């Protein structure tokens, strides 16, 4: 990372880390206004909505951006 000198073996991990510096949150919940810096955090959050309303779209669709 050019801002804090952390090193990552995978470029995708560096991209995720850089969001801690930029504040970018590209993953938006379709059910509420919340946004997330990591797709895995959105998936975890969507499980809360699923338990509140019952069955809905498969969580795999979230991973594919559907």
Residue pairs with C-beta under 8 A, 6 or more apart in sequence:
1 7
1 8
1 14
1 17
1 18
1 21
3 18
3 21
4 21
6 17
8 14
8 17
16 37
16 38
18 24
19 25
19 37
19 38
20 37
24 37
25 35
25 36
25 37
26 35
26 37
27 35
27 36
27 37
27 38
27 39
27 41
27 42
28 34
28 35
28 36
28 42
29 35
29 36
29 42
29 45
29 46
29 49
31 46
31 49
32 49
34 45
36 42
36 45
39 62
39 63
42 62
43 59
43 62
43 63
46 59
46 62
47 59
49 56
50 56
50 59
57 66
